[in-house]
Amino acid sequence: MNMINRIDRAIDMSGGIVEGIAAEHMSAPTPCPEWDLRELLNHLVGGMNIFAAQLLGLTPDRDHHDDWLGTDPQGAYVEAAELDRAAWHRPDALEQTVRLGFGAVPGPMAAVIHLTELVVHGVDLAVATGQERLVDEQLCAEMLAIMREMGLENFRVPGMFGPEVEVPADAPTYRRLLAYVGRA
């Protein structure tokens, strides 16, 4: 349940950040150079819906980058968060196989991948909107430790993770996490 608890914490952290996003900031740049704020939030909400569907044995009704936000981005996040949380709390969630764009992965690895998406993109949203105070530093430290232990070298490709960026050793943990995944 530790990984599921982390997913819950990441959903909560990101939810607080999403609440504070003003409509006029949806076209703002993010630490993900290929996405503005709306595209990044749409990616996050789409991923939550897709993981939930996969864990429930369903075929997602849309592609990851279709419009998941509609005219109510905050409402779309809340809805996706409820579905996602419920799916991960099923007793057999970690026994499922989840089909991602690069192939099928077992439930425990899917949970790590999903946690990575939630935490890193939640921090991306916080940085893009000046809401760093809402970042869960302990969760970022846990995520950074997990990622360092697993190693990312095979995933440092365009569209996933870039080369690690240098930051001061005393930088906040969320900054060190973003630097580890290649965010400048």
C-alpha positions as CSV (number, residue, x, y, z in Angstrom):
1,M,0.0,0.0,0.0
2,N,3.0,2.3,0.3
3,M,3.0,3.0,-3.4
4,I,-0.8,3.5,-3.4
5,N,-0.4,6.0,-0.5
6,R,2.2,7.9,-2.5
7,I,-0.2,8.0,-5.5
8,D,-2.9,9.4,-3.2
9,R,-0.4,12.0,-1.9
10,A,0.6,12.9,-5.5
11,I,-3.1,13.2,-6.6
12,D,-3.8,15.5,-3.6
13,M,-0.7,17.6,-4.2
14,S,-1.4,18.1,-7.9
15,G,-5.1,18.8,-7.1
16,G,-4.2,21.7,-4.8
17,I,-2.0,23.1,-7.6
18,V,-4.6,22.6,-10.3
19,E,-7.2,24.5,-8.1
20,G,-4.9,27.5,-8.2
21,I,-4.5,27.7,-11.9
22,A,-6.3,30.7,-13.4
23,A,-8.0,30.4,-16.8
24,E,-5.8,33.2,-18.3
25,H,-2.7,31.2,-17.5
26,M,-3.6,28.1,-19.6
27,S,-1.3,29.2,-22.4
28,A,1.7,29.9,-20.1
29,P,5.0,28.0,-20.7
30,T,5.9,25.1,-18.5
31,P,9.2,23.3,-17.6
32,C,8.1,20.8,-20.4
33,P,9.2,22.9,-23.4
34,E,6.9,21.1,-25.8
35,W,3.8,21.9,-23.8
36,D,2.0,25.0,-22.5
37,L,0.1,24.8,-19.3
38,R,-3.1,23.5,-20.8
39,E,-1.3,20.8,-22.8
40,L,0.6,19.7,-19.7
41,L,-2.6,19.5,-17.6
42,N,-4.4,17.7,-20.4
43,H,-1.6,15.2,-20.5
44,L,-1.8,14.6,-16.8
45,V,-5.7,14.3,-16.8
46,G,-5.6,12.0,-19.8
47,G,-3.0,9.8,-18.2
48,M,-5.1,9.5,-15.0
49,N,-8.2,8.5,-17.0
50,I,-6.2,6.0,-19.1
51,F,-4.5,4.4,-16.1
52,A,-7.9,4.1,-14.3
53,A,-9.5,2.5,-17.4
54,Q,-6.6,0.1,-17.8
55,L,-6.8,-0.9,-14.1
56,L,-10.5,-1.6,-14.4
57,G,-9.9,-3.8,-17.5
58,L,-11.5,-1.2,-19.8
59,T,-10.3,0.3,-23.1
60,P,-9.9,4.1,-22.7
61,D,-12.4,5.9,-24.8
62,R,-9.9,8.5,-26.0
63,D,-6.3,8.8,-26.9
64,H,-3.8,10.3,-24.3
65,H,-3.6,13.6,-26.1
66,D,-7.2,14.1,-27.0
67,D,-9.0,16.9,-25.2
68,W,-9.7,15.7,-21.6
69,L,-10.2,19.1,-20.1
70,G,-13.1,20.6,-22.1
71,T,-14.3,23.9,-20.7
72,D,-13.6,23.0,-17.1
73,P,-10.0,22.0,-16.5
74,Q,-10.3,22.0,-12.7
75,G,-13.5,19.8,-12.9
76,A,-11.8,17.5,-15.3
77,Y,-8.9,17.0,-12.9
78,V,-11.3,16.4,-10.0
79,E,-13.2,13.8,-12.0
80,A,-10.0,12.1,-13.2
81,A,-8.6,12.1,-9.7
82,E,-11.6,10.3,-8.3
83,L,-11.5,7.6,-11.0
84,D,-7.8,7.2,-10.7
85,R,-7.8,7.0,-6.9
86,A,-10.7,4.4,-6.9
87,A,-8.9,2.3,-9.5
88,W,-5.6,2.2,-7.6
89,H,-7.5,1.3,-4.4
90,R,-9.0,-1.9,-5.8
91,P,-7.6,-4.9,-4.0
92,D,-6.2,-6.3,-7.2
93,A,-4.8,-3.1,-8.7
94,L,-1.1,-4.1,-8.4
95,E,-1.9,-7.5,-9.9
96,Q,-3.1,-5.9,-13.2
97,T,-1.1,-5.5,-16.4
98,V,-1.3,-2.0,-17.8
99,R,-0.7,-1.4,-21.5
100,L,1.2,1.8,-22.1
101,G,2.4,3.3,-25.3
102,F,5.7,1.3,-25.2
103,G,4.1,-2.0,-24.1
104,A,2.5,-3.9,-21.2
105,V,3.9,-3.5,-17.7
106,P,3.0,-5.3,-14.5
107,G,1.0,-3.4,-11.9
108,P,3.9,-2.5,-9.5
109,M,5.9,-1.0,-12.4
110,A,2.8,0.8,-13.7
111,A,2.3,2.3,-10.2
112,V,5.9,3.7,-10.3
113,I,5.4,5.1,-13.8
114,H,2.1,6.7,-12.8
115,L,3.6,8.1,-9.6
116,T,6.4,9.6,-11.6
117,E,3.9,11.3,-14.0
118,L,1.8,12.6,-11.1
119,V,4.7,14.0,-9.1
120,V,6.9,15.4,-11.8
121,H,4.0,16.9,-13.8
122,G,2.5,18.2,-10.6
123,V,5.7,20.0,-9.8
124,D,5.9,21.2,-13.4
125,L,2.5,22.8,-12.9
126,A,3.5,24.4,-9.6
127,V,6.6,25.9,-11.2
128,A,4.7,27.2,-14.2
129,T,2.1,28.9,-12.0
130,G,4.4,30.1,-9.1
131,Q,2.8,27.7,-6.6
132,E,5.9,25.9,-5.4
133,R,4.7,26.3,-1.8
134,L,2.1,23.6,-2.5
135,V,4.7,21.0,-3.5
136,D,5.1,18.1,-1.2
137,E,8.9,18.1,-0.6
138,Q,8.8,14.8,1.2
139,L,7.0,13.1,-1.7
140,C,9.6,14.7,-4.1
141,A,12.4,13.3,-2.0
142,E,10.8,9.8,-2.1
143,M,10.3,10.1,-5.8
144,L,13.9,11.2,-6.4
145,A,15.2,8.3,-4.4
146,I,13.0,5.8,-6.3
147,M,14.2,7.2,-9.6
148,R,17.8,7.2,-8.7
149,E,17.6,3.6,-7.5
150,M,15.9,2.5,-10.7
151,G,18.1,4.6,-13.0
152,L,16.8,6.6,-15.9
153,E,19.6,6.2,-18.4
154,N,17.5,4.0,-20.8
155,F,14.7,6.6,-20.6
156,R,16.8,9.7,-21.3
157,V,15.4,10.1,-24.8
158,P,13.4,13.0,-26.4
159,G,9.9,13.0,-25.2
160,M,10.7,11.2,-21.9
161,F,13.6,12.5,-19.9
162,G,16.5,14.6,-20.8
163,P,20.1,14.6,-19.4
164,E,20.4,15.5,-15.8
165,V,20.8,19.2,-15.2
166,E,23.1,20.6,-12.6
167,V,21.6,22.4,-9.6
168,P,23.1,23.5,-6.3
169,A,23.2,20.7,-3.7
170,D,21.1,22.8,-1.4
171,A,18.4,23.4,-4.0
172,P,14.8,22.5,-2.8
173,T,14.1,18.8,-3.4
174,Y,11.5,19.6,-6.1
175,R,14.2,21.5,-8.1
176,R,16.6,18.6,-7.7
177,L,13.8,16.2,-8.9
178,L,13.1,18.3,-12.0
179,A,16.9,18.6,-12.7
180,Y,17.2,14.8,-12.4
181,V,14.6,14.3,-15.2
182,G,16.3,17.0,-17.4
183,R,14.2,20.1,-16.7
184,A,16.3,23.3,-17.0
